[in-house]
Amino acid sequence: MRPEYDFSGGTRGKHFRELQEGYRVIIYHKDGSTTEQEFEPGQNVILLDPDLLPYFPDSESVNQTLRSLVALIPRKTT
């Protein structure tokens, strides 16, 4: 992290409750129009416990690990 990025006054988990309740994103387009998108609680969101963060620092590491585990699961034949 660069020295000019000072997060010492930040609050951990500041937006946690709002994320759990769902949220709305407004996209501003160059032509002046806007698009709104609603996200329901938990939709495509997985929260990691703090002890796992050193092992999974980003979405790519989580997805790679889950894909390797899926490969170990026997497929059902119907």
C-alpha positions as CSV (number, residue, x, y, z in Angstrom):
1,M,0.0,0.0,0.0
2,R,1.3,3.4,-0.9
3,P,2.1,5.8,2.0
4,E,-0.3,8.4,0.7
5,Y,-3.2,6.0,1.3
6,D,-4.0,6.6,4.9
7,F,-7.0,4.5,6.2
8,S,-6.1,5.0,9.9
9,G,-9.3,7.0,10.4
10,G,-11.5,4.4,8.6
11,T,-14.2,2.2,10.2
12,R,-14.1,-1.5,9.5
13,G,-17.5,-2.9,8.4
14,K,-19.0,0.6,7.9
15,H,-21.3,-0.5,5.1
16,F,-21.9,-4.1,6.3
17,R,-25.6,-3.5,7.4
18,E,-26.5,-1.8,4.2
19,L,-25.0,-4.6,2.1
20,Q,-27.1,-7.2,4.1
21,E,-30.2,-5.2,3.4
22,G,-29.6,-4.8,-0.3
23,Y,-28.6,-1.8,-2.2
24,R,-29.1,0.3,-5.4
25,V,-26.4,1.3,-7.9
26,I,-26.9,4.3,-10.2
27,I,-24.9,4.4,-13.4
28,Y,-24.4,7.8,-15.0
29,H,-23.9,7.6,-18.8
30,K,-22.1,10.1,-21.0
31,D,-25.3,11.1,-22.7
32,G,-26.7,12.3,-19.4
33,S,-29.0,9.3,-18.8
34,T,-28.9,7.1,-15.8
35,T,-29.5,3.4,-15.2
36,E,-30.5,2.0,-11.8
37,Q,-29.9,-1.5,-10.7
38,E,-31.2,-3.1,-7.5
39,F,-29.3,-5.8,-5.7
40,E,-31.1,-8.0,-3.3
41,P,-29.5,-9.1,0.0
42,G,-26.9,-11.7,-0.5
43,Q,-27.2,-11.7,-4.3
44,N,-23.8,-12.8,-5.6
45,V,-22.2,-11.8,-2.4
46,I,-20.2,-14.1,-0.1
47,L,-18.6,-12.7,3.0
48,L,-15.4,-14.3,4.3
49,D,-14.5,-14.5,7.9
50,P,-11.5,-12.4,8.8
51,D,-9.3,-15.4,9.5
52,L,-9.7,-16.5,5.8
53,L,-8.7,-13.1,4.3
54,P,-5.0,-13.9,4.2
55,Y,-5.7,-17.0,2.1
56,F,-8.3,-15.4,-0.2
57,P,-7.4,-11.8,-0.8
58,D,-9.6,-11.5,-3.9
59,S,-12.4,-13.1,-5.9
60,E,-10.0,-14.8,-8.3
61,S,-8.4,-16.8,-5.4
62,V,-11.7,-17.8,-4.0
63,N,-13.0,-19.0,-7.4
64,Q,-9.8,-20.9,-8.3
65,T,-10.0,-22.8,-5.0
66,L,-13.7,-23.6,-5.4
67,R,-13.1,-24.9,-8.9
68,S,-10.4,-27.2,-7.7
69,L,-12.7,-28.5,-5.0
70,V,-15.6,-29.0,-7.4
71,A,-13.2,-31.2,-9.5
72,L,-12.9,-33.5,-6.5
73,I,-16.7,-34.0,-6.1
74,P,-18.0,-37.2,-7.8
75,R,-20.6,-36.5,-10.4
76,K,-24.0,-38.0,-10.0
77,T,-25.3,-40.2,-12.8
78,T,-29.1,-40.2,-13.2
